[in-house]
């Protein structure tokens, strides 16, 4: 009966060895690579690793190569379905082009928040809650 209980420790990572994975880090970066090895602290090695950024239906990749990832920095880790990956309707663009679109969108969002905060502040609402250590 005990054999049916799944691993809840780093031992559960054994099924991901030699598979293509997506890793989301605490700072928001997204990494894609082949999961090669891990240790008891869930530190792991990614081979053929790339960093990917997205903006709507566009993406760009930056080649990293081999990367050692510290387990405490990982928010999410999952296997990529190789068949479904080819059916995603994304268009590849240059890194600078996608990064520029992301920066423009962030500036627009900050401007909109400032306007909203000003309007809400004029009628008595206080803006608290955008501070903190959000992922």
N, CA, C and O atoms as a printed pandas DataFrame, in Angstrom:
     atom_number atom_name residue_name chain_id  residue_number  x_coord  y_coord  z_coord
0              1         N          UNK        A               1    0.818   -1.191    0.000
1              2        CA          UNK        A               1    0.000    0.000    0.000
2              3         C          UNK        A               1    0.862    1.255    0.000
3              4         O          UNK        A               1    0.522    2.232   -0.668
4              5         N          UNK        A               2    1.974    1.250    0.735
5              6        CA          UNK        A               2    2.844    2.422    0.790
6              7         C          UNK        A               2    3.469    2.739   -0.565
7              8         O          UNK        A               2    3.833    3.887   -0.818
8              9         N          UNK        A               3    3.599    1.753   -1.431
9             10        CA          UNK        A               3    4.212    1.981   -2.739
10            11         C          UNK        A               3    3.348    2.869   -3.631
11            12         O          UNK        A               3    3.852    3.435   -4.601
12            13         N          UNK        A               4    2.064    3.002   -3.324
13            14        CA          UNK        A               4    1.171    3.818   -4.141
14            15         C          UNK        A               4    1.208    5.287   -3.775
15            16         O          UNK        A               4    0.620    6.113   -4.474
16            17         N          UNK        A               5    1.898    5.632   -2.678
17            18        CA          UNK        A               5    1.990    7.024   -2.249
18            19         C          UNK        A               5    3.057    7.715   -3.091
19            20         O          UNK        A               5    4.205    7.271   -3.105
20            21         N          UNK        A               6    2.701    8.804   -3.798
21            22        CA          UNK        A               6    3.689    9.476   -4.660
22            23         C          UNK        A               6    4.738   10.224   -3.847
23            24         O          UNK        A               6    4.500   10.613   -2.704
24            25         N          UNK        A               7    5.915   10.419   -4.468
25            26        CA          UNK        A               7    6.961   11.209   -3.838
26            27         C          UNK        A               7    6.504   12.643   -3.667
27            28         O          UNK        A               7    5.843   13.186   -4.553
28            29         N          UNK        A               8    6.841   13.269   -2.549
29            30        CA          UNK        A               8    6.578   14.694   -2.364
30            31         C          UNK        A               8    7.884   15.444   -2.129
31            32         O          UNK        A               8    7.867   16.613   -1.743
32            33         N          UNK        A               9    9.004   14.786   -2.356
33            34        CA          UNK        A               9   10.320   15.398   -2.174
34            35         C          UNK        A               9   10.993   15.516   -3.535
35            36         O          UNK        A               9   10.355   15.324   -4.571
36            37         N          UNK        A              10   12.274   15.833   -3.527
37            38        CA          UNK        A              10   12.987   15.957   -4.802
38            39         C          UNK        A              10   13.031   14.633   -5.555
39            40         O          UNK        A              10   13.356   14.616   -6.743
40            41         N          UNK        A              11   12.713   13.533   -4.898
41            42        CA          UNK        A              11   12.659   12.241   -5.581
42            43         C          UNK        A              11   11.610   12.196   -6.666
43            44         O          UNK        A              11   11.692   11.375   -7.579
44            45         N          UNK        A              12   10.617   13.077   -6.576
45            46        CA          UNK        A              12    9.568   13.108   -7.603
46            47         C          UNK        A              12   10.092   13.658   -8.924
47            48         O          UNK        A              12    9.412   13.553   -9.944
48            49         N          UNK        A              13   11.278   14.237   -8.924
49            50        CA          UNK        A              13   11.857   14.794  -10.151
50            51         C          UNK        A              13   12.443   13.723  -11.069
51            52         O          UNK        A              13   12.807   14.014  -12.209
52            53         N          UNK        A              14   12.535   12.499  -10.582
53            54        CA          UNK        A              14   13.169   11.434  -11.364
54            55         C          UNK        A              14   12.443   11.208  -12.690
55            56         O          UNK        A              14   13.079   10.827  -13.673
56            57         N          UNK        A              15   11.151   11.430  -12.741
57            58        CA          UNK        A              15   10.393   11.229  -13.975
58            59         C          UNK        A              15   10.713   12.272  -15.046
59            60         O          UNK        A              15   10.413   12.059  -16.221
60            61         N          UNK        A              16   11.316   13.394  -14.655
61            62        CA          UNK        A              16   11.611   14.472  -15.609
62            63         C          UNK        A              16   12.996   14.369  -16.245
63            64         O          UNK        A              16   13.294   15.096  -17.192
64            65         N          UNK        A              17   13.833   13.487  -15.744
65            66        CA          UNK        A              17   15.198   13.372  -16.265
66            67         C          UNK        A              17   15.157   13.032  -17.753
67            68         O          UNK        A              17   14.425   12.138  -18.178
68            69         N          UNK        A              18   15.953   13.758  -18.537
69            70        CA          UNK        A              18   16.076   13.605  -19.990
70            71         C          UNK        A              18   14.820   14.025  -20.752
71            72         O          UNK        A              18   14.613   13.588  -21.884
72            73         N          UNK        A              19   13.983   14.865  -20.147
73            74        CA          UNK        A              19   12.790   15.375  -20.818
74            75         C          UNK        A              19   12.904   16.885  -20.972
75            76         O          UNK        A              19   13.605   17.549  -20.209
76            77         N          UNK        A              20   12.203   17.420  -21.974
77            78        CA          UNK        A              20   12.175   18.863  -22.193
78            79         C          UNK        A              20   11.203   19.474  -21.194
79            80         O          UNK        A              20   10.060   19.033  -21.071
80            81         N          UNK        A              21   11.679   20.510  -20.469
81            82        CA          UNK        A              21   10.869   21.114  -19.408
82            83         C          UNK        A              21   10.808   22.629  -19.552
83            84         O          UNK        A              21   11.659   23.253  -20.186
84            85         N          UNK        A              22    9.777   23.197  -18.942
85            86        CA          UNK        A              22    9.634   24.638  -18.798
86            87         C          UNK        A              22    9.799   24.952  -17.326
87            88         O          UNK        A              22    9.176   24.317  -16.476
88            89         N          UNK        A              23   10.641   25.937  -17.023
89            90        CA          UNK        A              23   10.898   26.344  -15.644
90            91         C          UNK        A              23   10.538   27.816  -15.499
91            92         O          UNK        A              23   10.985   28.644  -16.293
92            93         N          UNK        A              24    9.737   28.148  -14.497
93            94        CA          UNK        A              24    9.429   29.542  -14.186
94            95         C          UNK        A              24   10.170   29.882  -12.899
95            96         O          UNK        A              24    9.996   29.212  -11.881
96            97         N          UNK        A              25   11.000   30.930  -12.947
97            98        CA          UNK        A              25   11.799   31.330  -11.793
98            99         C          UNK        A              25   11.103   32.425  -10.994
99           100         O          UNK        A              25   10.163   33.056  -11.477
100          101         N          UNK        A              26   11.568   32.641   -9.779
101          102        CA          UNK        A              26   10.966   33.656   -8.899
102          103         C          UNK        A              26   11.021   35.059   -9.489
103          104         O          UNK        A              26   10.136   35.872   -9.221
104          105         N          UNK        A              27   12.031   35.354  -10.278
105          106        CA          UNK        A              27   12.131   36.694  -10.874
106          107         C          UNK        A              27   11.301   36.830  -12.147
107          108         O          UNK        A              27   11.345   37.869  -12.805
108          109         N          UNK        A              28   10.545   35.792  -12.501
109          110        CA          UNK        A              28    9.644   35.854  -13.639
110          111         C          UNK        A              28   10.215   35.306  -14.934
111          112         O          UNK        A              28    9.489   35.176  -15.919
112          113         N          UNK        A              29   11.492   34.983  -14.953
113          114        CA          UNK        A              29   12.067   34.443  -16.187
114          115         C          UNK        A              29   11.524   33.045  -16.457
115          116         O          UNK        A              29   11.201   32.292  -15.539
116          117         N          UNK        A              30   11.433   32.721  -17.751
117          118        CA          UNK        A              30   10.970   31.411  -18.175
118          119         C          UNK        A              30   12.090   30.735  -18.952
119          120         O          UNK        A              30   12.605   31.289  -19.923
120          121         N          UNK        A              31   12.459   29.549  -18.522
121          122        CA          UNK        A              31   13.547   28.796  -19.140
122          123         C          UNK        A              31   12.996   27.513  -19.732
123          124         O          UNK        A              31   12.098   26.889  -19.167
124          125         N          UNK        A              32   13.543   27.126  -20.878
125          126        CA          UNK        A              32   13.174   25.866  -21.518
126          127         C          UNK        A              32   14.466   25.119  -21.795
127          128         O          UNK        A              32   15.417   25.684  -22.336
128          129         N          UNK        A              33   14.494   23.845  -21.421
129          130        CA          UNK        A              33   15.689   23.053  -21.651
130          131         C          UNK        A              33   15.453   21.589  -21.336
131          132         O          UNK        A              33   14.359   21.188  -20.938
132          133         N          UNK        A              34   16.496   20.802  -21.520
133          134        CA          UNK        A              34   16.431   19.376  -21.225
134          135         C          UNK        A              34   16.907   19.158  -19.792
135          136         O          UNK        A              34   18.028   19.528  -19.444
136          137         N          UNK        A              35   16.057   18.559  -18.964
137          138        CA          UNK        A              35   16.329   18.303  -17.553
138          139         C          UNK        A              35   17.304   17.129  -17.469
139          140         O          UNK        A              35   16.943   16.004  -17.817
140          141         N          UNK        A              36   18.529   17.375  -17.014
141          142        CA          UNK        A              36   19.552   16.330  -17.033
142          143         C          UNK        A              36   19.819   15.682  -15.677
143          144         O          UNK        A              36   19.994   14.466  -15.599
144          145         N          UNK        A              37   19.853   16.474  -14.614
145          146        CA          UNK        A              37   20.224   15.911  -13.320
146          147         C          UNK        A              37   19.694   16.809  -12.211
147          148         O          UNK        A              37   19.384   17.977  -12.441
148          149         N          UNK        A              38   19.591   16.250  -10.997
149          150        CA          UNK        A              38   19.132   17.024   -9.840
150          151         C          UNK        A              38   19.745   16.438   -8.575
151          152         O          UNK        A              38   20.297   15.337   -8.583
152          153         N          UNK        A              39   19.636   17.198   -7.483
153          154        CA          UNK        A              39   20.119   16.698   -6.201
154          155         C          UNK        A              39   19.007   16.744   -5.158
155          156         O          UNK        A              39   17.859   17.054   -5.479
156          157         N          UNK        A              40   19.349   16.436   -3.912
157          158        CA          UNK        A              40   18.347   16.357   -2.841
158          159         C          UNK        A              40   17.737   17.705   -2.485
159          160         O          UNK        A              40   16.715   17.747   -1.800
160          161         N          UNK        A              41   18.333   18.808   -2.929
161          162        CA          UNK        A              41   17.814   20.148   -2.644
162          163         C          UNK        A              41   16.982   20.684   -3.815
163          164         O          UNK        A              41   16.570   21.844   -3.808
164          165         N          UNK        A              42   16.740   19.846   -4.804
165          166        CA          UNK        A              42   16.001   20.200   -6.018
166          167         C          UNK        A              42   16.773   21.199   -6.890
167          168         O          UNK        A              42   16.179   21.866   -7.737
168          169         N          UNK        A              43   18.087   21.304   -6.685
169          170        CA          UNK        A              43   18.923   22.018   -7.642
170          171         C          UNK        A              43   19.011   21.114   -8.867
171          172         O          UNK        A              43   19.080   19.893   -8.727
172          173         N          UNK        A              44   19.011   21.692  -10.053
173          174        CA          UNK        A              44   19.052   20.827  -11.225
174          175         C          UNK        A              44   19.812   21.471  -12.372
175          176         O          UNK        A              44   20.070   22.674  -12.384
176          177         N          UNK        A              45   20.160   20.628  -13.334
177          178        CA          UNK        A              45   20.953   21.029  -14.481
178          179         C          UNK        A              45   20.075   20.987  -15.732
179          180         O          UNK        A              45   19.447   19.970  -16.028
180          181         N          UNK        A              46   20.041   22.101  -16.458
181          182        CA          UNK        A              46   19.334   22.169  -17.734
182          183         C          UNK        A              46   20.352   22.230  -18.858
183          184         O          UNK        A              46   21.307   23.004  -18.799
184          185         N          UNK        A              47   20.150   21.425  -19.868
185          186        CA          UNK        A              47   21.026   21.410  -21.042
186          187         C          UNK        A              47   20.240   21.953  -22.235
187          188         O          UNK        A              47   19.015   21.836  -22.271
188          189         N          UNK        A              48   20.920   22.535  -23.195
189          190        CA          UNK        A              48   20.278   23.168  -24.364
190          191         C          UNK        A              48   19.228   24.161  -23.896
191          192         O          UNK        A              48   18.112   24.193  -24.413
192          193         N          UNK        A              49   19.595   24.966  -22.919
193          194        CA          UNK        A              49   18.668   25.875  -22.257
194          195         C          UNK        A              49   18.523   27.186  -23.026
195          196         O          UNK        A              49   19.490   27.735  -23.554
196          197         N          UNK        A              50   17.279   27.667  -23.069
197          198        CA          UNK        A              50   16.986   28.981  -23.638
198          199         C          UNK        A              50   16.132   29.753  -22.644
199          200         O          UNK        A              50   15.404   29.161  -21.847
200          201         N          UNK        A              51   16.227   31.079  -22.695
201          202        CA          UNK        A              51   15.305   31.938  -21.958
202          203         C          UNK        A              51   14.300   32.450  -22.972
203          204         O          UNK        A              51   14.680   32.870  -24.065
204          205         N          UNK        A              52   13.016   32.419  -22.619
205          206        CA          UNK        A              52   11.970   32.839  -23.553
206          207         C          UNK        A              52   11.170   33.984  -22.948
207          208         O          UNK        A              52   10.800   33.956  -21.775
208          209         N          UNK        A              53   10.910   34.999  -23.781
209          210        CA          UNK        A              53   10.019   36.083  -23.383
210          211         C          UNK        A              53    8.824   36.088  -24.332
211          212         O          UNK        A              53    8.943   35.721  -25.501
212          213         N          UNK        A              54    7.663   36.511  -23.807
213          214        CA          UNK        A              54    6.420   36.518  -24.586
214          215         C          UNK        A              54    5.808   37.900  -24.569
215          216         O          UNK        A              54    5.918   38.636  -23.589
216          217         N          UNK        A              55    5.166   38.238  -25.659
217          218        CA          UNK        A              55    4.265   39.390  -25.705
218          219         C          UNK        A              55    3.112   39.002  -26.606
219          220         O          UNK        A              55    3.269   38.887  -27.821
220          221         N          UNK        A              56    1.967   38.804  -26.010
221          222        CA          UNK        A              56    0.768   38.347  -26.717
222          223         C          UNK        A              56    1.100   37.069  -27.477
223          224         O          UNK        A              56    1.439   36.068  -26.846
224          225         N          UNK        A              57    1.017   37.062  -28.805
225          226        CA          UNK        A              57    1.297   35.850  -29.570
226          227         C          UNK        A              57    2.667   35.881  -30.235
227          228         O          UNK        A              57    2.888   35.211  -31.245
228          229         N          UNK        A              58    3.580   36.656  -29.670
229          230        CA          UNK        A              58    4.936   36.725  -30.181
230          231         C          UNK        A              58    5.899   36.295  -29.085
231          232         O          UNK        A              58    5.626   36.482  -27.900
232          233         N          UNK        A              59    7.025   35.717  -29.486
233          234        CA          UNK        A              59    8.025   35.299  -28.516
234          235         C          UNK        A              59    9.422   35.467  -29.097
235          236         O          UNK        A              59    9.612   35.586  -30.308
236          237         N          UNK        A              60   10.384   35.470  -28.195
237          238        CA          UNK        A              60   11.788   35.513  -28.600
238          239         C          UNK        A              60   12.586   34.636  -27.634
239          240         O          UNK        A              60   12.257   34.529  -26.453
240          241         N          UNK        A              61   13.621   34.023  -28.153
241          242        CA          UNK        A              61   14.471   33.135  -27.359
242          243         C          UNK        A              61   15.898   33.667  -27.308
243          244         O          UNK        A              61   16.401   34.254  -28.266
244          245         N          UNK        A              62   16.531   33.443  -26.160
245          246        CA          UNK        A              62   17.953   33.757  -25.995
246          247         C          UNK        A              62   18.644   32.464  -25.577
247          248         O          UNK        A              62   18.258   31.841  -24.588
248          249         N          UNK        A              63   19.661   32.064  -26.327
249          250        CA          UNK        A              63   20.373   30.819  -26.044
250          251         C          UNK        A              63   21.248   30.981  -24.803
251          252         O          UNK        A              63   22.008   31.943  -24.692
252          253         N          UNK        A              64   21.135   30.037  -23.877
253          254        CA          UNK        A              64   21.929   30.066  -22.650
254          255         C          UNK        A              64   22.936   28.918  -22.639
255          256         O          UNK        A              64   24.060   29.091  -22.168
256          257         N          UNK        A              65   22.554   27.762  -23.146
257          258        CA          UNK        A              65   23.434   26.599  -23.138
258          259         C          UNK        A              65   23.138   25.699  -21.956
259          260         O          UNK        A              65   22.020   25.206  -21.808
260          261         N          UNK        A              66   24.140   25.483  -21.112
261          262        CA          UNK        A              66   23.970   24.654  -19.913
262          263         C          UNK        A              66   23.790   25.579  -18.717
263          264         O          UNK        A              66   24.519   26.560  -18.568
264          265         N          UNK        A              67   22.811   25.261  -17.860
265          266        CA          UNK        A              67   22.506   26.129  -16.729
266          267         C          UNK        A              67   22.226   25.293  -15.491
267          268         O          UNK        A              67   21.468   24.324  -15.537
268          269         N          UNK        A              68   22.847   25.679  -14.384
269          270        CA          UNK        A              68   22.558   25.072  -13.090
270          271         C          UNK        A              68   21.560   25.973  -12.371
271          272         O          UNK        A              68   21.844   27.147  -12.134
272          273         N          UNK        A              69   20.392   25.431  -12.023
273          274        CA          UNK        A              69   19.322   26.200  -11.401
274          275         C          UNK        A              69   19.211   25.804   -9.936
275          276         O          UNK        A              69   19.106   24.624   -9.602
276          277         N          UNK        A              70   19.235   26.811   -9.070
277          278        CA          UNK        A              70   19.081   26.560   -7.636
278          279         C          UNK        A              70   17.602   26.315   -7.342
279          280         O          UNK        A              70   16.749   27.117   -7.726
280          281         N          UNK        A              71   17.300   25.221   -6.669
281          282        CA          UNK        A              71   15.931   24.792   -6.443
282          283         C          UNK        A              71   15.050   25.807   -5.746
283          284         O          UNK        A              71   13.851   25.859   -6.019
284          285         N          UNK        A              72   15.603   26.619   -4.855
285          286        CA          UNK        A              72   14.781   27.583   -4.111
286          287         C          UNK        A              72   14.282   28.724   -4.985
287          288         O          UNK        A              72   13.399   29.472   -4.565
288          289         N          UNK        A              73   14.824   28.876   -6.190
289          290        CA          UNK        A              73   14.395   29.939   -7.097
290          291         C          UNK        A              73   13.298   29.505   -8.062
291          292         O          UNK        A              73   12.836   30.307   -8.874
292          293         N          UNK        A              74   12.879   28.249   -7.980
293          294        CA          UNK        A              74   11.905   27.713   -8.918
294          295         C          UNK        A              74   10.486   27.888   -8.383
295          296         O          UNK        A              74   10.180   27.491   -7.259
296          297         N          UNK        A              75    9.629   28.485   -9.203
297          298        CA          UNK        A              75    8.209   28.620   -8.867
298          299         C          UNK        A              75    7.425   27.456   -9.461
299          300         O          UNK        A              75    6.559   26.879   -8.804
300          301         N          UNK        A              76    7.737   27.117  -10.715
301          302        CA          UNK        A              76    7.026   26.031  -11.391
302          303         C          UNK        A              76    7.986   25.291  -12.312
303          304         O          UNK        A              76    8.907   25.878  -12.880
304          305         N          UNK        A              77    7.750   23.997  -12.447
305          306        CA          UNK        A              77    8.574   23.145  -13.289
306          307         C          UNK        A              77    7.653   22.102  -13.894
307          308         O          UNK        A              77    6.931   21.412  -13.174
308          309         N          UNK        A              78    7.675   21.987  -15.209
309          310        CA          UNK        A              78    6.803   21.007  -15.834
310          311         C          UNK        A              78    7.328   20.529  -17.165
311          312         O          UNK        A              78    8.079   21.223  -17.849
312          313         N          UNK        A              79    6.915   19.328  -17.517
313          314        CA          UNK        A              79    7.319   18.736  -18.790
314          315         C          UNK        A              79    6.558   19.387  -19.932
315          316         O          UNK        A              79    5.378   19.711  -19.799
316          317         N          UNK        A              80    7.239   19.576  -21.051
317          318        CA          UNK        A              80    6.625   20.139  -22.250
318          319         C          UNK        A              80    6.158   18.995  -23.140
319          320         O          UNK        A              80    6.919   18.076  -23.443
320          321         N          UNK        A              81    4.905   19.063  -23.550
321          322        CA          UNK        A              81    4.349   18.087  -24.485
322          323         C          UNK        A              81    4.866   18.449  -25.880
323          324         O          UNK        A              81    4.486   19.481  -26.433
324          325         N          UNK        A              82    5.721   17.616  -26.442
325          326        CA          UNK        A              82    6.384   17.937  -27.702
326          327         C          UNK        A              82    5.409   18.022  -28.875
327          328         O          UNK        A              82    5.656   18.774  -29.817
328          329         N          UNK        A              83    4.325   17.281  -28.841
329          330        CA          UNK        A              83    3.343   17.330  -29.923
330          331         C          UNK        A              83    2.513   18.606  -29.818
331          332         O          UNK        A              83    2.310   19.298  -30.815
332          333         N          UNK        A              84    2.033   18.921  -28.614
333          334        CA          UNK        A              84    1.211   20.119  -28.416
334          335         C          UNK        A              84    2.028   21.387  -28.631
335          336         O          UNK        A              84    1.481   22.415  -29.031
336          337         N          UNK        A              85    3.329   21.327  -28.370
337          338        CA          UNK        A              85    4.192   22.503  -28.527
338          339         C          UNK        A              85    4.185   23.009  -29.969
339          340         O          UNK        A              85    4.248   24.217  -30.200
340          341         N          UNK        A              86    4.109   22.106  -30.929
341          342        CA          UNK        A              86    4.120   22.494  -32.340
342          343         C          UNK        A              86    2.805   23.110  -32.785
343          344         O          UNK        A              86    2.754   23.752  -33.835
344          345         N          UNK        A              87    1.750   22.933  -32.021
345          346        CA          UNK        A              87    0.429   23.439  -32.411
346          347         C          UNK        A              87    0.120   24.803  -31.800
347          348         O          UNK        A              87   -0.940   25.364  -32.078
348          349         N          UNK        A              88    1.011   25.352  -30.979
349          350        CA          UNK        A              88    0.783   26.661  -30.362
350          351         C          UNK        A              88    1.009   27.747  -31.408
351          352         O          UNK        A              88    2.060   27.771  -32.050
352          353         N          UNK        A              89    0.028   28.661  -31.596
353          354        CA          UNK        A              89    0.130   29.659  -32.675
354          355         C          UNK        A              89    0.958   30.885  -32.297
355          356         O          UNK        A              89    0.437   32.000  -32.262
356          357         N          UNK        A              90    2.232   30.686  -32.017
357          358        CA          UNK        A              90    3.121   31.793  -31.666
358          359         C          UNK        A              90    4.031   32.122  -32.845
359          360         O          UNK        A              90    4.405   31.248  -33.627
360          361         N          UNK        A              91    4.379   33.410  -32.954
361          362        CA          UNK        A              91    5.282   33.857  -34.003
362          363         C          UNK        A              91    6.604   34.277  -33.375
363          364         O          UNK        A              91    6.628   35.035  -32.405
364          365         N          UNK        A              92    7.701   33.781  -33.934
365          366        CA          UNK        A              92    9.017   34.134  -33.400
366          367         C          UNK        A              92    9.450   35.494  -33.935
367          368         O          UNK        A              92    9.305   35.783  -35.122
368          369         N          UNK        A              93    9.981   36.318  -33.044
369          370        CA          UNK        A              93   10.487   37.640  -33.373
370          371         C          UNK        A              93   11.888   37.777  -32.773
371          372         O          UNK        A              93   12.365   36.884  -32.073
372          373         N          UNK        A              94   12.535   38.903  -33.055
373          374        CA          UNK        A              94   13.846   39.145  -32.455
374          375         C          UNK        A              94   13.672   39.520  -30.984
375          376         O          UNK        A              94   12.627   40.032  -30.581
376          377         N          UNK        A              95   14.703   39.261  -30.195
377          378        CA          UNK        A              95   14.670   39.539  -28.752
378          379         C          UNK        A              95   14.390   41.017  -28.497
379          380         O          UNK        A              95   13.551   41.364  -27.666
380          381         N          UNK        A              96   15.105   41.892  -29.226
381          382        CA          UNK        A              96   14.952   43.346  -29.019
382          383         C          UNK        A              96   13.539   43.815  -29.351
383          384         O          UNK        A              96   12.987   44.673  -28.662
384          385         N          UNK        A              97   12.961   43.255  -30.400
385          386        CA          UNK        A              97   11.615   43.652  -30.814
386          387         C          UNK        A              97   10.575   43.289  -29.741
387          388         O          UNK        A              97    9.727   44.111  -29.395
388          389         N          UNK        A              98   10.643   42.087  -29.231
389          390        CA          UNK        A              98    9.685   41.652  -28.200
390          391         C          UNK        A              98    9.934   42.406  -26.895
391          392         O          UNK        A              98    8.988   42.816  -26.222
392          393         N          UNK        A              99   11.191   42.585  -26.543
393          394        CA          UNK        A              99   11.534   43.310  -25.315
394          395         C          UNK        A              99   11.030   44.753  -25.376
395          396         O          UNK        A              99   10.550   45.284  -24.375
396          397         N          UNK        A             100   11.138   45.387  -26.546
397          398        CA          UNK        A             100   10.653   46.754  -26.719
398          399         C          UNK        A             100    9.135   46.822  -26.558
399          400         O          UNK        A             100    8.621   47.751  -25.936
400          401         N          UNK        A             101    8.420   45.855  -27.108
401          402        CA          UNK        A             101    6.967   45.816  -26.970
402          403         C          UNK        A             101    6.560   45.616  -25.506
403          404         O          UNK        A             101    5.594   46.221  -25.039
404          405         N          UNK        A             102    7.291   44.774  -24.792
405          406        CA          UNK        A             102    7.005   44.548  -23.371
406          407         C          UNK        A             102    7.234   45.830  -22.582
407          408         O          UNK        A             102    6.414   46.199  -21.740
408          409         N          UNK        A             103    8.352   46.515  -22.853
409          410        CA          UNK        A             103    8.652   47.769  -22.148
410          411         C          UNK        A             103    7.613   48.846  -22.434
411          412         O          UNK        A             103    7.201   49.570  -21.528
412          413         N          UNK        A             104    7.186   48.955  -23.700
413          414        CA          UNK        A             104    6.146   49.930  -24.058
414          415         C          UNK        A             104    4.839   49.619  -23.334
415          416         O          UNK        A             104    4.161   50.525  -22.849
416          417         N          UNK        A             105    4.490   48.336  -23.265
417          418        CA          UNK        A             105    3.261   47.936  -22.580
418          419         C          UNK        A             105    3.353   48.228  -21.080
419          420         O          UNK        A             105    2.373   48.657  -20.471
420          421         N          UNK        A             106    4.522   47.997  -20.486
421          422        CA          UNK        A             106    4.705   48.297  -19.058
422          423         C          UNK        A             106    4.597   49.792  -18.781
423          424         O          UNK        A             106    4.015   50.202  -17.777
424          425         N          UNK        A             107    5.162   50.608  -19.676
425          426        CA          UNK        A             107    5.050   52.064  -19.514
426          427         C          UNK        A             107    3.600   52.514  -19.623
427          428         O          UNK        A             107    3.148   53.354  -18.845
428          429         N          UNK        A             108    2.870   51.955  -20.588
429          430        CA          UNK        A             108    1.460   52.280  -20.742
430          431         C          UNK        A             108    0.667   51.876  -19.506
431          432         O          UNK        A             108   -0.197   52.620  -19.041
432          433         N          UNK        A             109    0.965   50.697  -18.980
433          434        CA          UNK        A             109    0.279   50.204  -17.778
434          435         C          UNK        A             109    0.579   51.095  -16.571
435          436         O          UNK        A             109   -0.325   51.398  -15.792
436          437         N          UNK        A             110    1.834   51.518  -16.405
437          438        CA          UNK        A             110    2.194   52.416  -15.296
438          439         C          UNK        A             110    1.492   53.765  -15.427
439          440         O          UNK        A             110    1.026   54.328  -14.438
440          441         N          UNK        A             111    1.420   54.281  -16.664
441          442        CA          UNK        A             111    0.721   55.543  -16.904
442          443         C          UNK        A             111   -0.763   55.405  -16.558
443          444         O          UNK        A             111   -1.337   56.282  -15.912
444          445         N          UNK        A             112   -1.376   54.307  -16.985
445          446        CA          UNK        A             112   -2.798   54.077  -16.686
446          447         C          UNK        A             112   -3.036   53.951  -15.188
447          448         O          UNK        A             112   -4.030   54.465  -14.675
448          449         N          UNK        A             113   -2.126   53.268  -14.472
449          450        CA          UNK        A             113   -2.247   53.139  -13.008
450          451         C          UNK        A             113   -2.131   54.506  -12.335
451          452         O          UNK        A             113   -2.863   54.805  -11.392
452          453         N          UNK        A             114   -1.213   55.329  -12.823
453          454        CA          UNK        A             114   -1.037   56.660  -12.230
454          455         C          UNK        A             114   -2.299   57.498  -12.405
455          456         O          UNK        A             114   -2.716   58.198  -11.482
456          457         N          UNK        A             115   -2.906   57.428  -13.589
457          458        CA          UNK        A             115   -4.150   58.168  -13.831
458          459         C          UNK        A             115   -5.268   57.637  -12.936
459          460         O          UNK        A             115   -6.008   58.411  -12.329
460          461         N          UNK        A             116   -5.382   56.328  -12.859
461          462        CA          UNK        A             116   -6.420   55.710  -12.025
462          463         C          UNK        A             116   -6.218   56.080  -10.557
463          464         O          UNK        A             116   -7.179   56.412   -9.863
464          465         N          UNK        A             117   -4.960   56.023  -10.077
465          466        CA          UNK        A             117   -4.669   56.375   -8.684
466          467         C          UNK        A             117   -5.026   57.826   -8.385
467          468         O          UNK        A             117   -5.539   58.139   -7.311
468          469         N          UNK        A             118   -4.754   58.706   -9.341
469          470        CA          UNK        A             118   -5.060   60.128   -9.163
470          471         C          UNK        A             118   -6.573   60.344   -9.066
471          472         O          UNK        A             118   -7.047   61.077   -8.199
472          473         N          UNK        A             119   -7.323   59.700   -9.962
473          474        CA          UNK        A             119   -8.778   59.842   -9.954
474          475         C          UNK        A             119   -9.368   59.259   -8.676
475          476         O          UNK        A             119  -10.209   59.889   -8.034
476          477         N          UNK        A             120   -8.931   58.061   -8.306
477          478        CA          UNK        A             120   -9.455   57.438   -7.090
478          479         C          UNK        A             120   -9.045   58.219   -5.840
479          480         O          UNK        A             120   -9.818   58.324   -4.888
480          481         N          UNK        A             121   -7.818   58.770   -5.848
481          482        CA          UNK        A             121   -7.367   59.574   -4.709
482          483         C          UNK        A             121   -8.193   60.841   -4.543
483          484         O          UNK        A             121   -8.410   61.301   -3.422
484          485         N          UNK        A             122   -8.654   61.407   -5.657
485          486        CA          UNK        A             122   -9.448   62.642   -5.588
486          487         C          UNK        A             122  -10.827   62.420   -4.979
487          488         O          UNK        A             122  -11.466   63.369   -4.525
488          489         N          UNK        A             123  -11.287   61.170   -4.967
489          490        CA          UNK        A             123  -12.599   60.893   -4.357
490          491         C          UNK        A             123  -12.464   60.109   -3.054
491          492         O          UNK        A             123  -13.442   59.557   -2.549
492          493         N          UNK        A             124  -11.237   60.064   -2.512
493          494        CA          UNK        A             124  -11.056   59.527   -1.174
494          495         C          UNK        A             124  -10.498   58.119   -1.059
495          496         O          UNK        A             124  -10.340   57.622    0.056
496          497         N          UNK        A             125  -10.200   57.469   -2.152
497          498        CA          UNK        A             125   -9.625   56.131   -2.078
498          499         C          UNK        A             125   -8.108   56.220   -1.999
499          500         O          UNK        A             125   -7.490   57.083   -2.622
500          501         N          UNK        A             126   -7.520   55.318   -1.226
501          502        CA          UNK        A             126   -6.074   55.290   -1.056
502          503         C          UNK        A             126   -5.546   54.049   -1.760
503          504         O          UNK        A             126   -6.112   52.963   -1.629
504          505         N          UNK        A             127   -4.460   54.216   -2.508
505          506        CA          UNK        A             127   -3.876   53.089   -3.224
506          507         C          UNK        A             127   -2.781   52.456   -2.371
507          508         O          UNK        A             127   -1.677   52.987   -2.251
508          509         N          UNK        A             128   -3.108   51.334   -1.796
509          510        CA          UNK        A             128   -2.121   50.538   -1.075
510          511         C          UNK        A             128   -2.290   49.115   -1.546
511          512         O          UNK        A             128   -3.413   48.659   -1.760
512          513         N          UNK        A             129   -1.200   48.415   -1.708
513          514        CA          UNK        A             129   -1.312   47.028   -2.112
514          515         C          UNK        A             129   -0.517   46.665   -3.342
515          516         O          UNK        A             129   -0.474   45.493   -3.716
516          517         N          UNK        A             130    0.118   47.637   -3.989
517          518        CA          UNK        A             130    0.964   47.289   -5.127
518          519         C          UNK        A             130    2.399   47.048   -4.674
519          520         O          UNK        A             130    3.274   46.741   -5.483
520          521         N          UNK        A             131    2.626   47.189   -3.378
521          522        CA          UNK        A             131    3.953   46.935   -2.852
522          523         C          UNK        A             131    4.062   45.448   -2.532
523          524         O          UNK        A             131    3.064   44.728   -2.533
524          525         N          UNK        A             132    5.267   45.006   -2.261
525          526        CA          UNK        A             132    5.454   43.626   -1.809
526          527         C          UNK        A             132    6.327   42.827   -2.740
527          528         O          UNK        A             132    6.825   43.326   -3.749
528          529         N          UNK        A             133    6.498   41.581   -2.380
529          530        CA          UNK        A             133    7.376   40.684   -3.118
530          531         C          UNK        A             133    6.527   39.740   -3.953
531          532         O          UNK        A             133    6.454   38.545   -3.667
532          533         N          UNK        A             134    5.885   40.274   -4.985
533          534        CA          UNK        A             134    5.047   39.450   -5.850
534          535         C          UNK        A             134    5.905   38.774   -6.895
535          536         O          UNK        A             134    6.930   39.319   -7.303
536          537         N          UNK        A             135    5.512   37.622   -7.323
537          538        CA          UNK        A             135    6.227   36.922   -8.375
538          539         C          UNK        A             135    5.760   37.475   -9.681
539          540         O          UNK        A             135    6.222   37.040  -10.736
